Amino acid sequence: MKITVIGLGYLGATHAIAMAELGHDVIGIEANPQRLSDLQNGKVPFYEPGLPEALVSVLAKGNIVFKADHDSESLEADLHFLCVGTPQLPGSYAANTEYLHSAVQALAPYLREDAVVAGKSTVPVGTSAELALALQAATGNRPHLVWNPEFLREGTALEDSLRPDRIVIGVNDEHSETVMRKVYESITDLGTPFIVTDIPTAELVKVAANSFLATKISFINAMAEIAEVSGADAVQLAQAIGYDERIGNKFLRNGIGFGGGCLPKDIRAFMARADELGVGSAVDFLADIDAINLRRRSRVVDLVTQELGDLTGKKVTVLGAAFKPDSDDLRDSPAIAVAQLLQAAGANVVVHDPISLDQVNLNYPALATEQDLMVAATDADALVLATEWREYREADPAVLAAVVANALIIDGRNALAVERWQNAGWRLIALGRNVEASI
Ligand SMILES: NC(=O)c1ccc[n+]([C@@H]2O[C@H](COP(=O)([O-])OP(=O)(O)OC[C@H]3O[C@@H](n4cnc5c(N)ncnc54)[C@H](O)[C@@H]3O)[C@@H](O)[C@H]2O)c1
């Protein structure tokens, strides 16, 4: 099929490359000149394992092109995917849907009457109906608009796109359903569940899923708060409750909480939309989920202060900047928030990350960074593990102990082998655990 993918960020670039891998003819449209030229030159503008190789391969096959704007070639497309951002509006919890509105206005002159428009961005329920009205006003035709939420996870984005655990589409008409079934045929042939529903349900599926995941993380972080004052161990607690299949052990590791470009803004946008619909109280609990999540960040600062006293002039090395390993995404990253809180408390903070330090320097110039782990750790009064990169999990604690001023590490992700670090002379404090008592 001939398709366009509009907006080539973490979601859109991955989707465009995945669609080209499946054999479709893809036109990628990207407004940001730097991202566009990177992609045109065969470079993925962000860190995502496996994606650079896949981009080189589809470019060589010749079934993907990248452009700044639509042109007459877009008129040949049977399907247009909307993948632009829906960030949190400044000063509000609501999502900013203006990029979607601009994208459909720009698409309208190139939209064939039978072509389908599939929204993939995460949106407040009701957005698709607004976009359909805007498209109808611009084209004079009733659009074939569907909603097709995306569940990929950064770090495994390509694999998640090619082998998703389910595909959900919200449709209003048979023609759109036929086109959507066709574009995903080679995936559904492998047995992937294909759920066809109405549009509001499809819009809600994504925010409901993210709200559930955020709730699960904040639930175990709330248990960690209790564990910390009662001498219990939240890691063992998670393991014990996780054996119950109805609970499950995934997303049940306590630590400094969730971040990134999705979960935090999605639960806030959900609260804002529910309020607009007059049912705000149905998701009032998400405010607590958000608050628990943010409290874990300041807990790290409390722990470092408890250990070192006044932080003024103390060197604290923050290990990790990205919101999760195998990503360079710093949006709402707990690691960055912890680094900023420590700095505000007077510490001399140095941030290390295997991949994203250029992004840190660009976006957070007030934070000092160091690319070499050993240099970053040298003379540190404390290390804080904020992102559980493999490099930190596999680091040799004895080698690090030799260069720090004080062998103290706060494990903000419960990712380190406690005994190994303790045996190398470290005082290790893990969130939600009394590790000294348990060893
Ligand atoms: N990042 C993820 O893991 C993920 C997963 C599932 C869903 N989502 C959702 O997907 C959407 C996009 O997320 P993202 O992380 O890719 O955001 P992003 O900010 O990385 O990417 C959005 C891209 O769209 C481009 N853009 C904006 N307006 C445009 C226009 N009119 N024409 C062409 N390009 C335009 C921007 O320049 C940017 O490169 C959001 O709604 C997000 O919630 C993201």
The ligand as a Tripos MOL2 file, in Angstrom:
@<TRIPOS>MOLECULE
LIG
   44    48     1     0     0
SMALL
NO_CHARGES

@<TRIPOS>ATOM
      1 N1          7.0460    7.9440   22.3960 N.am      1 LIG1
      2 C1          6.3400    6.8480   22.6320 C.2       1 LIG1
      3 O1          6.8660    5.8440   23.1360 O.2       1 LIG1
      4 C2          4.8810    6.7860   22.2980 C.ar      1 LIG1
      5 C3          4.2040    5.5510   22.4080 C.ar      1 LIG1
      6 C4          2.8450    5.5170   22.1160 C.ar      1 LIG1
      7 C5          2.1650    6.6730   21.7790 C.ar      1 LIG1
      8 N2          2.8550    7.8620   21.7160 N.ar      1 LIG1
      9 C6          2.0940    9.0580   21.3440 C.3       1 LIG1
     10 O2          2.4740    9.3940   20.0210 O.3       1 LIG1
     11 C7          2.4550   10.8020   19.8280 C.3       1 LIG1
     12 C8          3.8170   11.2650   19.3550 C.3       1 LIG1
     13 O3          4.7630   10.9680   20.3850 O.3       1 LIG1
     14 P1          6.3190   11.0760   20.1260 P.3       1 LIG1
     15 O4          6.9720   10.5820   21.3610 O.co2     1 LIG1
     16 O5          6.6630   10.4620   18.8260 O.co2     1 LIG1
     17 O6          6.4740   12.6790   20.0350 O.3       1 LIG1
     18 P2          7.6290   13.5290   19.3740 P.3       1 LIG1
     19 O7          7.4870   14.8940   19.9020 O.co2     1 LIG1
     20 O8          8.9230   12.7780   19.4880 O.co2     1 LIG1
     21 O9          7.2790   13.5250   17.8150 O.3       1 LIG1
     22 C9          6.2990   14.2900   17.1870 C.3       1 LIG1
     23 C10         6.8690   14.7550   15.8450 C.3       1 LIG1
     24 O10         5.8470   15.3390   15.0480 O.3       1 LIG1
     25 C11         6.4140   16.4290   14.3210 C.3       1 LIG1
     26 N3          5.3280   17.2960   13.8700 N.ar      1 LIG1
     27 C12         4.5150   18.0860   14.6140 C.ar      1 LIG1
     28 N4          3.5880   18.6720   13.8150 N.ar      1 LIG1
     29 C13         3.8160   18.2240   12.5520 C.ar      1 LIG1
     30 C14         3.1790   18.4360   11.3100 C.ar      1 LIG1
     31 N5          2.1100   19.2360   11.1860 N.pl3     1 LIG1
     32 N6          3.6870   17.8260   10.2140 N.ar      1 LIG1
     33 C15         4.7590   17.0160   10.3050 C.ar      1 LIG1
     34 N7          5.3960   16.7750   11.4770 N.ar      1 LIG1
     35 C16         4.9220   17.3580   12.5790 C.ar      1 LIG1
     36 C17         7.3650   17.0660   15.3250 C.3       1 LIG1
     37 O11         8.3310   17.8760   14.7090 O.3       1 LIG1
     38 C18         7.9630   15.8160   15.9990 C.3       1 LIG1
     39 O12         9.1440   15.3810   15.3490 O.3       1 LIG1
     40 C19         2.0190   11.3770   21.1780 C.3       1 LIG1
     41 O13         0.6420   11.5580   21.1630 O.3       1 LIG1
     42 C20         2.4050   10.2880   22.1570 C.3       1 LIG1
     43 O14         1.6440   10.3390   23.3290 O.3       1 LIG1
     44 C21         4.1890    7.9290   21.9510 C.ar      1 LIG1
@<TRIPOS>BOND
     1     1     2 1
     2     2     3 2
     3     2     4 1
     4     4     5 ar
     5     4    44 ar
     6     5     6 ar
     7     6     7 ar
     8     7     8 ar
     9     8     9 1
    10     8    44 ar
    11     9    10 1
    12     9    42 1
    13    10    11 1
    14    11    12 1
    15    11    40 1
    16    12    13 1
    17    13    14 1
    18    14    15 2
    19    14    16 1
    20    14    17 1
    21    17    18 1
    22    18    19 2
    23    18    20 1
    24    18    21 1
    25    21    22 1
    26    22    23 1
    27    23    24 1
    28    23    38 1
    29    24    25 1
    30    25    26 1
    31    25    36 1
    32    26    27 ar
    33    26    35 ar
    34    27    28 ar
    35    28    29 ar
    36    29    30 ar
    37    29    35 ar
    38    30    31 1
    39    30    32 ar
    40    32    33 ar
    41    33    34 ar
    42    34    35 ar
    43    36    37 1
    44    36    38 1
    45    38    39 1
    46    40    41 1
    47    40    42 1
    48    42    43 1
@<TRIPOS>SUBSTRUCTURE
     1 LIG1         1 GROUP 0 **** ****
